[in-house]
Amino acid sequence: MPEILGHNFIAGQRSAAGPQRLQSLDASTGEALPYSFAQATEAEVDQAAKAAAAAFAEFRQLTPARRAEFLDAIAAELDELDDAFVAIVCRETALPAARIQGERGRTSGQMRLFAQVLRRGDFLGARIAATVFAGKPAPTPQPPP
């Protein structure tokens, strides 16, 4: 399990500019856990929004295949989260490990599903319906005399 720093991540950089920290708590006991997280300042939120807009402009230019690779990479990272991660989430939420593992698997599965949609091109809306005709065609309607 990587070290939990509790920083914001903005445009590929860690940021913890503000003095406020949000303390992680054990949901069952209220006990403080050894993790706290930086509360973003207004400037950090603004910077994050601008960075997201810039990233979107770049991301929208990617081919469906590259977008699918991106989603597959997210799924792989989720799947690599180990038992230490599950234990922390269990303490913070008071949910059982099986639930957390199931949610992690469901989420990575959705990432892979959407990657498949991108690879197949389903999102383009193109449909090719092959017809099988066995019989006589209906007569062409004729206008009345």
Contact map, one row per residue, 1 for C-alpha under 8 A:
1110000000000000000000000000000000000000000000000000000000000000000000000000000011011000000000000000000000000000000000000000000000000000000000000
1111000000000000000000000000000000000000000000000000000000000000000000000000000000000000000000000000000000000000000000000000000000000000000000000
1111100000000000000000000000000000000000000000000000000000000000000000000000000000000000000000000000000000000000000000000000000000000000000000000
0111110000000000000000000000000000100000000000000000000000000000000000000000000000000000000000000000000000000000000000000000000000000000000000000
0011111000000000000000000000000000111000000000000000000000000000000000000000000000000000000000000000000000000000000000000000000000000000000000000
0001111100000000000000000000000000111100000000000000000000000000000000000000000000000000000000000000000000000000000000000000000000000000000000000
0000111110000111000000000000000000001100000000000000000000000000000000000000000000000000000000000000000000000000000000000000000000000000000000000
0000011111000111000000000000000000000101000000000000000000000000000000000000000000000000000000000000000000000000000000000000000000000000000000000
0000001111111110000000000000000000000000000000000000000000000000000000000000000000000000000000000000000000000000000000000000000000000000000000000
0000000111111110000000000000000000000000000100110010000000000000000000000000000000000000000000000000000000000000000000000000000000000000000000000
0000000011111000000000000000000000000000000000010011000000000000000000000000000000000000000000000000000000000000000000000000000000000000000000000
0000000011111100000000000000000000000000000000000000000000000000000000000000000000000000000000000000000000000000000000000000000000000000000000000
0000000011111110000000000000000000000000000000000000000000000000000000000000000000000000000000000000000000000000000000000000000000000000000000000
0000001111011111000000000000000000000000000000000000000000000000000000000000000000000000000000000000000000000000000000000000000000000000000000000
0000001111001111100000000000000000000000000100000000000000000000000000000000000000000000000000000000000000000000000000000000000000000000000000000
0000001100000111111000000000000000000111000000000000000000000000000000000000000000000000000000000000000000000000000000000000000000000000000000000
0000000000000011111000000000000000000101100100000000000000000000000000000000000000000000000000000000000000000000000000000000000000000000000000000
0000000000000001111100000000000000000111100000000000000000000000000000000000000000000000000000000000000000000000000000000000000000000000000000000
0000000000000001111110000000000000000110000000000000000000000000000000000000000000000000000000000000000000000000000000000000000000000000000000000
0000000000000000011111000000000000000110000000000000000000000000000000000000000000000000000000000000000000000000000000000000000000000000000000000
0000000000000000001111100000000000011110000000000000000000000000000000000000000000000000000000000000000000000000000000000000000000000000000000000
0000000000000000000111110000000000011110000000000000000000000000000000000000000000000000000000000000000000000000000000000000000000000000000000000
0000000000000000000011111000000110111000000000000000000000000000000000000000000000000000000000000000000000000000000000000000000000000000000000000
0000000000000000000001111100000111111000000000000000000000000000000000000000000000000000000100000000000000000000000000000000000000000000000000000
0000000000000000000000111110011110000000000000000000000000000000000000000000000000000000001100000000000000000000000000000000000000000000000000000
0000000000000000000000011111111110000000000000000000000000000000000000000000000000000000001111000000000000000000000000000000000000000000000000000
0000000000000000000000001111111000000000000000000000000000000000000000000000000000000000001111000000000000000000000000000000000000000000000000000
0000000000000000000000000111110000000000000000000000000000000000000000000000000000000000001011000000000000000000000000000000000000000000000000000
0000000000000000000000000111111000000000000000000000000000000000000000000000000000000000000000000000000000000000000000000000000000000000000000000
0000000000000000000000001111111100000000000000000000000000000000000000000000000000000000000000000000000000000000000000000000000000000000000000000
0000000000000000000000001110111110000000000000000000000000000000000000000000000000000000000000000000000000000000000000000000000000000000000000000
0000000000000000000000111100011111000000000000000000000000000000000000000000000000000000000000000000000000000000000000000000000000000000000000000
0000000000000000000000111100001111110000000000000000000000000000000000000000000000000000000000000000000000000000000000000000000000000000000000000
0000000000000000000000010000000111110000000000000000000000000000000000000000000000000000000000000000000000000000000000000000000000000000000000000
0001110000000000000000110000000011111000000000000000000000000000000000000000000000000000000000000000000000000000000000000000000000000000000000000
0000110000000000000011110000000011111100000000000000000000000000000000000000000000000000000000000000000000000000000000000000000000000000000000000
0000111000000000000011110000000000111110000000000000000000000000000000000000000000000000000000000000000000000000000000000000000000000000000000000
0000011100000001111111000000000000011111000000000000000000000000000000000000000000000000000000000000000000000000000000000000000000000000000000000
0000000000000001011111000000000000001111100000000000000000000000000000000000000000000000000000000000000000000000000000000000000000000000000000000
0000000100000001110000000000000000000111111110000000000000000000000000000000000000000000000000000000000000000000000000000000000000000000000000000
0000000000000000110000000000000000000011111110000000000000000000000000000000000000000000000000000000000000000000000000000000000000000000000000000
0000000000000000000000000000000000000001111111000000000000000000000000000000000000000000000000000000000000000000000000000000000000000000000000000
0000000000000000000000000000000000000001111111100000000000000000000000000000000000000000000000000000000000000000000000000000000000000000000000000
0000000001000010100000000000000000000001111111110000000000000000000000000000000000000000000000000000000000000000000000000000000000000000000000000
0000000000000000000000000000000000000001111111111000000000000000000000000000000000000000000000000000000000000000000000000000000000000000000000000
0000000000000000000000000000000000000000011111111100000000000000000000000000000000000000000000000000000000000000000000000000000000000000000000000
0000000001000000000000000000000000000000001111111110000000000000000000000000000000000000000000000000000000000000000000000000000000000000000000000
0000000001100000000000000000000000000000000111111111000000000000000000000000000000000000000000000000000000000000000000000000000000000000000000000
0000000000000000000000000000000000000000000011111111100000000000000000000000000000000000000000000000000000000000000000000000000000000000000000000
0000000000000000000000000000000000000000000001111111110000000000000000000000000000000000000000000000000000000000000000000000000000000000000000000
0000000001100000000000000000000000000000000000111111111000000000000000000000000000000000000000000000000000000000000000000000000000000000000000000
0000000000100000000000000000000000000000000000011111111100000000000000000000000000000000000000000000000000000000000000000000000000000000000000000
0000000000000000000000000000000000000000000000001111111110000000000000000000000000000000000000000000000000000000000000000000000000000000000000000
0000000000000000000000000000000000000000000000000111111111000000000000000000000000000000000000000000000000000000000000000000000000000000000000000
0000000000000000000000000000000000000000000000000011111111100000000000000000000000000000000000000000000000000000000000000000000000000000000000000
0000000000000000000000000000000000000000000000000001111111110000000000000000000000000000000000000000000000000000000000000000000000000000000000000
0000000000000000000000000000000000000000000000000000111111111000000000000000000000000000000000000000000000000000000000000000000000000000000000000
0000000000000000000000000000000000000000000000000000011111111100000000000000000000000000000000000000000000000000000000000000000000000000000000000
0000000000000000000000000000000000000000000000000000001111111100001000000000000000000000000000000000000000000000000000000000000000000000000000000
0000000000000000000000000000000000000000000000000000000111111100000000000000000000000000000000000000000000000000000000000000000000000000000000000
0000000000000000000000000000000000000000000000000000000011111110000000000000000000000000000000000000000000000000000000000000000000000000000000000
0000000000000000000000000000000000000000000000000000000001111111111000000000000000000000000000000000000000000000000000000000000000000000000000000
0000000000000000000000000000000000000000000000000000000000001111111000000000000000000000000000000000000000000000000000000000000000000000000000000
0000000000000000000000000000000000000000000000000000000000000111111100000000000000000000000000000000000000000000000001101000000000000000000000000
0000000000000000000000000000000000000000000000000000000000000111111110000000000000000000000000000000000000000000000001100000000000000000000000000
0000000000000000000000000000000000000000000000000000000000000111111111000000000000000000000000000000000000000000000000000000000000000000000000000
0000000000000000000000000000000000000000000000000000000000100111111111100000000000000000000000000000000000000000001001000000000000000000000000000
0000000000000000000000000000000000000000000000000000000000000001111111110000000000000000000000000000000000000001011101100000000000000000000000000
0000000000000000000000000000000000000000000000000000000000000000111111111000000000000000000000000000000000000000001000000000000000000000000000000
0000000000000000000000000000000000000000000000000000000000000000011111111100000000000000000000000000000000000000000000000000000000000000000000000
0000000000000000000000000000000000000000000000000000000000000000001111111110000000000000000000000000000000000011011000000000000000000000000000000
0000000000000000000000000000000000000000000000000000000000000000000111111111000000000000000000000000000000000011001000000000000000000000000000000
0000000000000000000000000000000000000000000000000000000000000000000011111111100000000000000000000000000000000000000000000000000000000000000000000
0000000000000000000000000000000000000000000000000000000000000000000001111111110000000000000000000000000000010010000000000000000000000000000000000
0000000000000000000000000000000000000000000000000000000000000000000000111111111000000000000000000000000000111011000000000000000000000000000000000
0000000000000000000000000000000000000000000000000000000000000000000000011111111100000000000000000000000000010000000000000000000000000000000000000
0000000000000000000000000000000000000000000000000000000000000000000000001111111110000000000000000000000000000000000000000000000000000000000000000
0000000000000000000000000000000000000000000000000000000000000000000000000111111110000000000000000000000110010000000000000000000000000000000000000
0000000000000000000000000000000000000000000000000000000000000000000000000011111111000000000000000000000110010000000000000000000000000000000000000
0000000000000000000000000000000000000000000000000000000000000000000000000001111111000000000000000000000000000000000000000000000000000000000000000
1000000000000000000000000000000000000000000000000000000000000000000000000000111111111100000000000000000000000000000000000000000000000000000000000
1000000000000000000000000000000000000000000000000000000000000000000000000000001111111100000000000000000000000000000000000000000000000000000000000
0000000000000000000000000000000000000000000000000000000000000000000000000000000011111110000000000000000000000000000000000000000000000000000000000
1000000000000000000000000000000000000000000000000000000000000000000000000000000011111111000000000000000000000000000000000000000000000000000000000
1000000000000000000000000000000000000000000000000000000000000000000000000000000011111111100000000000000000000000000000000000000000000000000000000
0000000000000000000000000000000000000000000000000000000000000000000000000000000011111111110000001001100000000000000000000000000000000000000000000
0000000000000000000000000000000000000000000000000000000000000000000000000000000000111111111000001000000000000000000000000000000000000000000000000
0000000000000000000000000000000000000000000000000000000000000000000000000000000000011111111100000000000000000000000000000000000000000000000000000
0000000000000000000000000000000000000000000000000000000000000000000000000000000000001111111111100001000000000000000000000000000000000000000000000
0000000000000000000000000000000000000000000000000000000000000000000000000000000000000111111111111001000000000000000000000000000000000000000000000
0000000000000000000000001111000000000000000000000000000000000000000000000000000000000011111111100000000000000000000000000000000000000000000000000
0000000000000000000000011110000000000000000000000000000000000000000000000000000000000001111111000000000000000000000000000000000000000000000000000
0000000000000000000000000111000000000000000000000000000000000000000000000000000000000000111111100000000000000000000000000000000000000000000000000
0000000000000000000000000111000000000000000000000000000000000000000000000000000000000000111111110000000000000000000000000000000000000000000000000
0000000000000000000000000000000000000000000000000000000000000000000000000000000000000000111011111011000000000000000000000000000000000000000000000
0000000000000000000000000000000000000000000000000000000000000000000000000000000000000000010001111111000000000000000000000000000000000000000000000
0000000000000000000000000000000000000000000000000000000000000000000000000000000000000110010000111111100000000000000000000000000000000000000000000
0000000000000000000000000000000000000000000000000000000000000000000000000000000000000000000000011111110000000000000000000000000000000000000000000
0000000000000000000000000000000000000000000000000000000000000000000000000000000000000000000000111111111000000000000000000000000000000000000000000
0000000000000000000000000000000000000000000000000000000000000000000000000000000000000100110000111111111100000000000000000000000000000000000000000
0000000000000000000000000000000000000000000000000000000000000000000000000000000000000100000000001111111110000000000000000000000000000000000000000
0000000000000000000000000000000000000000000000000000000000000000000000000000000000000000000000000111111111000000000000000000000000000000000000000
0000000000000000000000000000000000000000000000000000000000000000000000000000000000000000000000000011111111100000000000000000000000000000000000000
0000000000000000000000000000000000000000000000000000000000000000000000000000011000000000000000000001111111110000000000000000000000000000000000000
0000000000000000000000000000000000000000000000000000000000000000000000000000011000000000000000000000111111111000000000000000000000000000000000000
0000000000000000000000000000000000000000000000000000000000000000000000000000000000000000000000000000011111111100000000000000000000000000000000000
0000000000000000000000000000000000000000000000000000000000000000000000000010000000000000000000000000001111111110000000000000000000000000000000000
0000000000000000000000000000000000000000000000000000000000000000000000000111011000000000000000000000000111111111000000000000000000000000000000000
0000000000000000000000000000000000000000000000000000000000000000000000000010000000000000000000000000000011111111100000000000000000000000000000000
0000000000000000000000000000000000000000000000000000000000000000000000000000000000000000000000000000000001111111110000000000000000000000000000000
0000000000000000000000000000000000000000000000000000000000000000000000110110000000000000000000000000000000111111111000000000000000000000000000000
0000000000000000000000000000000000000000000000000000000000000000000100110010000000000000000000000000000000011111111100000000000000000000000000000
0000000000000000000000000000000000000000000000000000000000000000000000000000000000000000000000000000000000001111111110000000000000000000000000000
0000000000000000000000000000000000000000000000000000000000000000000100100000000000000000000000000000000000000111111111000000000000000000000000000
0000000000000000000000000000000000000000000000000000000000000000001110110000000000000000000000000000000000000011111111100000000000000000000000000
0000000000000000000000000000000000000000000000000000000000000000000100000000000000000000000000000000000000000001111111110000000000000000000000000
0000000000000000000000000000000000000000000000000000000000000000000000000000000000000000000000000000000000000000111111111110000000000000000000000
0000000000000000000000000000000000000000000000000000000000000001101100000000000000000000000000000000000000000000011111111110000000000000000000000
0000000000000000000000000000000000000000000000000000000000000001100100000000000000000000000000000000000000000000001111111000000000000000000000000
0000000000000000000000000000000000000000000000000000000000000000000000000000000000000000000000000000000000000000000111111100000000000000000000000
0000000000000000000000000000000000000000000000000000000000000001000000000000000000000000000000000000000000000000000011111111100000000000000000000
0000000000000000000000000000000000000000000000000000000000000000000000000000000000000000000000000000000000000000000011011111110000000000000000000
0000000000000000000000000000000000000000000000000000000000000000000000000000000000000000000000000000000000000000000011001111100000000000000000000
0000000000000000000000000000000000000000000000000000000000000000000000000000000000000000000000000000000000000000000000001111110000000000000000000
0000000000000000000000000000000000000000000000000000000000000000000000000000000000000000000000000000000000000000000000001111111000000000000000000
0000000000000000000000000000000000000000000000000000000000000000000000000000000000000000000000000000000000000000000000000101111100000000000000000
0000000000000000000000000000000000000000000000000000000000000000000000000000000000000000000000000000000000000000000000000000111110000000000000000
0000000000000000000000000000000000000000000000000000000000000000000000000000000000000000000000000000000000000000000000000000011111000000000000000
0000000000000000000000000000000000000000000000000000000000000000000000000000000000000000000000000000000000000000000000000000001111100000000000000
0000000000000000000000000000000000000000000000000000000000000000000000000000000000000000000000000000000000000000000000000000000111110000000000000
0000000000000000000000000000000000000000000000000000000000000000000000000000000000000000000000000000000000000000000000000000000011111000000000000
0000000000000000000000000000000000000000000000000000000000000000000000000000000000000000000000000000000000000000000000000000000001111100000000000
0000000000000000000000000000000000000000000000000000000000000000000000000000000000000000000000000000000000000000000000000000000000111110000000000
0000000000000000000000000000000000000000000000000000000000000000000000000000000000000000000000000000000000000000000000000000000000011111000000000
0000000000000000000000000000000000000000000000000000000000000000000000000000000000000000000000000000000000000000000000000000000000001111100000000
0000000000000000000000000000000000000000000000000000000000000000000000000000000000000000000000000000000000000000000000000000000000000111110000000
0000000000000000000000000000000000000000000000000000000000000000000000000000000000000000000000000000000000000000000000000000000000000011111000000
0000000000000000000000000000000000000000000000000000000000000000000000000000000000000000000000000000000000000000000000000000000000000001111100000
0000000000000000000000000000000000000000000000000000000000000000000000000000000000000000000000000000000000000000000000000000000000000000111110000
0000000000000000000000000000000000000000000000000000000000000000000000000000000000000000000000000000000000000000000000000000000000000000011111000
0000000000000000000000000000000000000000000000000000000000000000000000000000000000000000000000000000000000000000000000000000000000000000001111100
0000000000000000000000000000000000000000000000000000000000000000000000000000000000000000000000000000000000000000000000000000000000000000000111110
0000000000000000000000000000000000000000000000000000000000000000000000000000000000000000000000000000000000000000000000000000000000000000000011111
0000000000000000000000000000000000000000000000000000000000000000000000000000000000000000000000000000000000000000000000000000000000000000000001111
0000000000000000000000000000000000000000000000000000000000000000000000000000000000000000000000000000000000000000000000000000000000000000000000111
